[in-house]
């Protein structure tokens, strides 16, 4: 193995190595694989001798075939240990077991870049698996169940808000908020140009007219000044988006909205836990929208939630979420609603994720710090601008901007090393579906041509960041 690949290997003490015994059950092995984060666990006997390995793919096959009912020894899913350190030589793909002269497992080495490194990956190493099985075994697998109520209550409380209404995904949480506020044909809703298309699509879906405005070059979010300049007699709502975890100036936006009688729907999909002026994002709004897609700070697979401090508004959100059916009169519909419900199984995962959200936030912040150190001084790389003191951002994706003419080459060079990096969203105003709703948006246009999202999972180690930084240095110097 050459020197560059040796640098990619990380060593783990025995206490950190996922392992199980031949007499263990399949689900015990699955939990240890999820916790270990390397896609397999080692099998050792009572004396600690390495006797096999079990990849997650074998467990999935066993579940489908029914072999999960047997101990690992009898289930015929245990492989001979193929990745073992011998004579100082290593494979550069996959984790490697270290054993002593008697074959006892003493540690592990793993190459974080031995397999494809996605830009995002959910961390399901806590109670998610047990919660999911519990929800499944309860038979409450649809939109009613204890986990739904627990998740709504706890997520609202974590954000300091009174009511939570869980829904099937983040997009419909925006749609539901607009519908519950009575936004429709003849109304205008102001949205920023630099955002995912869901923000504007929901405005169009309720029959309202979106008004696209440019973003601020420092925050990358809409400004209060830009918002106020776009207000007309038809403006009914504004949707500030806290893009990439960077909070919009909500105290100022809220003051403008109050002066003009405009509803606020905060799009917090990418900013769980971010704060502005001492308050968590979402608390400034009539309703706040969050997403729990698999790449978000915390996930339920798909899923979303509306938060509000109004019990009356929460009741209306719940009614519209459930086909417009009155909760006190089953199968009685006073208006046409939607089926936007979250399942109890999604909520079971969400409850476990919420228990560890501070860990997720800290891990992502640490990853961003690694990039900041490694990228400092690389000509052509610009880190995100420092935010005003009122802003307390979180890291959704670590991100940088680069010369537009070099971005495709950077993405391709990282792909060649099995590393996924992504461009920023296209500005809404640049796309055919939305051009007619926009005024010029030069700041967003520049960001959408130069921005890059970097891998931001707990698999991003200092060695991984060093490799990515080396790729950037080489491409940008060419």
Secondary structure as GFF3:
##gff-version 3
##sequence-region A 1 478
A	DSSP	alpha_helix	3	6	.	.	.	ID=ss1
A	DSSP	beta_strand	9	13	.	.	.	ID=ss2
A	DSSP	three_ten_helix	14	16	.	.	.	ID=ss3
A	DSSP	beta_strand	19	20	.	.	.	ID=ss4
A	DSSP	alpha_helix	26	36	.	.	.	ID=ss5
A	DSSP	beta_strand	40	44	.	.	.	ID=ss6
A	DSSP	beta_strand	50	55	.	.	.	ID=ss7
A	DSSP	alpha_helix	56	65	.	.	.	ID=ss8
A	DSSP	three_ten_helix	67	69	.	.	.	ID=ss9
A	DSSP	alpha_helix	72	75	.	.	.	ID=ss10
A	DSSP	beta_strand	96	99	.	.	.	ID=ss11
A	DSSP	beta_strand	105	111	.	.	.	ID=ss12
A	DSSP	alpha_helix	128	138	.	.	.	ID=ss13
A	DSSP	alpha_helix	146	158	.	.	.	ID=ss14
A	DSSP	beta_strand	163	167	.	.	.	ID=ss15
A	DSSP	alpha_helix	170	180	.	.	.	ID=ss16
A	DSSP	beta_strand	188	192	.	.	.	ID=ss17
A	DSSP	alpha_helix	198	205	.	.	.	ID=ss18
A	DSSP	beta_strand	209	213	.	.	.	ID=ss19
A	DSSP	alpha_helix	224	230	.	.	.	ID=ss20
A	DSSP	beta_strand	235	239	.	.	.	ID=ss21
A	DSSP	three_ten_helix	243	245	.	.	.	ID=ss22
A	DSSP	alpha_helix	250	260	.	.	.	ID=ss23
A	DSSP	beta_strand	263	267	.	.	.	ID=ss24
A	DSSP	beta_strand	275	276	.	.	.	ID=ss25
A	DSSP	beta_strand	279	280	.	.	.	ID=ss26
A	DSSP	beta_strand	287	291	.	.	.	ID=ss27
A	DSSP	beta_strand	304	308	.	.	.	ID=ss28
A	DSSP	alpha_helix	311	321	.	.	.	ID=ss29
A	DSSP	alpha_helix	344	355	.	.	.	ID=ss30
A	DSSP	alpha_helix	357	375	.	.	.	ID=ss31
A	DSSP	beta_strand	382	383	.	.	.	ID=ss32
A	DSSP	beta_strand	391	392	.	.	.	ID=ss33
A	DSSP	beta_strand	398	401	.	.	.	ID=ss34
A	DSSP	alpha_helix	404	416	.	.	.	ID=ss35
A	DSSP	beta_strand	422	423	.	.	.	ID=ss36
A	DSSP	three_ten_helix	428	430	.	.	.	ID=ss37
A	DSSP	three_ten_helix	435	437	.	.	.	ID=ss38
A	DSSP	alpha_helix	442	450	.	.	.	ID=ss39
A	DSSP	beta_strand	451	454	.	.	.	ID=ss40
A	DSSP	alpha_helix	462	477	.	.	.	ID=ss41
###
